[in-house]
Amino acid sequence: MAQTVTESPPEAAVSRPPSAGQQLFAAGLVGLSLAYLWVLVPRGWVPHDEGMIGQSAAWVLGGALPHIGYQEPYTGGLTWLHAAVFRFAGIDLLYPRWLLFAGATIAQALTYLILRRYLTPVGAALGAWLALVWSFPNYFAALPSWWVLICALACLWAFIRYVETGFLRYAAVAGLAAGTSILMKQTGLYVLVALVLALLYGGGGREPETRVWWPGRVLCAGVAVAALGLALGLLAARLALPDLFYLLLPIAACSRILATADGRHSWLARHEALVAPLTSIVAAAVPLACFIAPYVLDRFAALLNGLFVLPQKRVQFASFEMPPAYWILAGVPLVAMVMPLPTRLRAPSRLGHTFGAAVGIVGAVLVAASLSNAVAYQIIWQSVRGFAALLPVAACWLLLSKVRDVKQRWILFGCATMLAWTSLVQIPFSAPIYFCYVTPLAVIAAVALASASEALRRPAVSASAAVLLVFAVATMNRGYIYNLGFSHAPSALSVPLDLRRAHLAVSAADSATYHRVLDLIATHIGDGQLVAGPDCPEVYFLTGRVNPSGTLFDFFGDHVSDGWVNDLPGWRTASVVVLNHERRFSFGPSADLVAKVRNEFPKAEAAGTLEVRWR
């Protein structure tokens, strides 16, 4: 049953309908952004990530079941998809990237459609450009986190359509997108939690003469407290001050809104308000039930171990801290630009344009300086990361005091809670690229907040957006994941890897290393077995072989103590052993293991950080 909401949706950014020329120009801008991304599809790689993608898909293609036939680090749904791509297109690391490009195209379309509710066609297209350059181009690898972002955007769009129309089919689509995100990666659960919280909110506020259904008050408060408890549990292993400010504070603000009287509007309709949340939960369960079905009879324990137990090892071996807590203050000026001003502080139009010009000039100087100065780079980067963390808090404050339109409140809360919860993807590995996995949601939340605060047309807001777009294209996108978020370092990733299973563009050093490693293995292995490690899934994949231990990363195995790998299962009977001396996740081979391997395999050649040994 559709929920009845009497208030009208927020007005469009412009009163006049856009002309056909405007719409065509906007479509051209969105298409140009996709052409920009198209060029970057084969660019760069992180060897162990690509090896994980390729080897897990090859295992499934060969009949293995995720978490049973090998140790799948994620849920496994994306691996099935990649295996299907390999089956129909051929085994090449480039093909999962083209699948991701199709997903990124959907993400761009969804971002544009959401922003179009607040901006002109050209403004929405430029906003989609901003969302793109802060996300996919910085590390275009077919990893599950990108698919969680795509599903989150689909979920948010369907949620907004439900708010606007009241049709339950949109709540079902939102739930289906959330369930699919969980299939991509366990962190997709955050998308489902955000969706349920947003649907329960219902727009907030109530008419004074209307009685509130008390079971609804209890349920809203209970769900809000449970969600906050879940967030605390997820952060418990690393509850440092930066995690509290960047990750827990936004979630706490959203839970506070839902738990108080402002979050009980939906319960005015009594049990009818339960229909949309329950519909989304049931829809989310459908893809999950299909995935779990093969495990139900006698393999369910192994599935649970792969989904929830093994990932806990990442906290120890694959962790990265958030930036220092004080950096969140760098986001305050950007938040101030999208918040309402007191009447006495509202400047005349001429002063507003002057301030906007000043913001643009200062921003341009910082962007130019960031090309050679790490401090200027950090000022821009940390201001955006702090801004994204403060956005949900600012939105919740606005919901408590300023916004009256029910649908506008509801959509703003949905945008804020989706950003707050999906930002948890940064736990336990808070490397800068993990912030890029949520930046399009931050762009959407910022525009929704600026619309609600009537700050959307401020010249300073447009100037700031232009500065951030130029910074991403000129500085971020020209570097790569290794320096992202720290300083500008252009990466020359243009040498074709041109291997049988990988047609990517990488650095000259990586191309030379892996060509030589594969030549050495092909020359000396014969019909024997290959053992490579620690953490060398790309060596197995590129040679068309599989790890005899069934692991992708050695820290998942039992042969690790104090971080050091003490054994590589099967190495004694192998024909060729490849030792990796670069720490990826596991600390590396122990000195004892290296000595034993070198004694058994006296012949060797080094290629980069890899040491190839044979008898």
NORPEJO-V96235 format. One line per field, one symbol per residue. ss: DSSP state (~ for helix, > for strand, _ for the rest). phi: phi as a letter, one per 30 degrees, with the letter a starting at -180 (. if undefined). A space follows every 10 residues. Layout:
ss->???
phi->???
//
This chain:
ss->__________ _________~ ~~~~~~~~~~ ~~~~~~~~~~ __>___~~~~ ~~~~~~~~~~ ~____>___> ______~~~~ ~~~~~~~~~_ __~~~~~~~~ ~~~~~~~~~~ ~~~~~_____ ~~~~~~~~~~ ~~~__~~~__ ___~~~~~~~ ~~~~~~~~~~ ~~~~~__~~~ ~~~~~~~~~~ ~~~~_~~~~~ ~~~~~~~~~~ ~_________ ___~~~~~~~ ~~~~~~~~~~ ~~~~~~~~__ ~~~~~~~~~~ ~~~~~~~~~_ ~~~_~~~~~~ ~~~~~~~~~~ ~~~~~~~~~~ ~~~~~____~ ~~~~~~~~~~ ~~~~~~~__> ____~~~~~~ ~~~~~~~___ __~~~___~~ ~~~~~~~~~~ ~~~~~~~~~~ ___~~~~~~~ ~~~~~~~~~~ ~~~~~~~~~~ ~____~~~~~ ~~~~~~~~~~ ~~~~~~__>_ _~~~~~__~~ ~~~~~~~~~~ ~~______~~ ~~~~~~~~~~ ~~~~~~____ __________ ____>>__>_ _>__>>_~~~ ~~~~~~~~~~ ~~~~_____> >>>___~~~~ ~~~_______ ___~~~___> >__>>_____ ~~~__>>>>> _______>>_ ~~~~~~~~~~ __>>>>>__> >>>>_
phi->.ddcbdddde dddbdddddd dddddddddd dddddededc eddiaceddd dddddddddd ddjdceicda cddcdjddde dddddddccj cadddddddd dddddddddd dddddddcbd edddddddee dddcbeddad bdcddddddd dddddddddd ddddcidddd dddddddddd ddddaedded dddddddddd dijiiadedc dcddddddde dddddddddd ddddcedacc edddddcded dddddddddc ddccedddch ddddddeddd dddddddddd ddedcddbbd dddddddbde edddedcbba dddeeddddd ddeddedccd ceedcddeed dddddddddd dddddddddd dbbdddeded ddddddeddd eddddddddd bcdcdddddd dddddddddd ddddedcdcc eedddddbde dddddddddd ddcicdcded dddddddddd edddcdddca edceicadbe cdcbdddhce cacccbdddd dddddddddd dddcdhcdcc bbldhbdddd ddcicbdddi ccbddddccb bhiddcacei ddcdcbbccc ccdccddkdd dddddddddd bdcaacbicc ccbbd
//
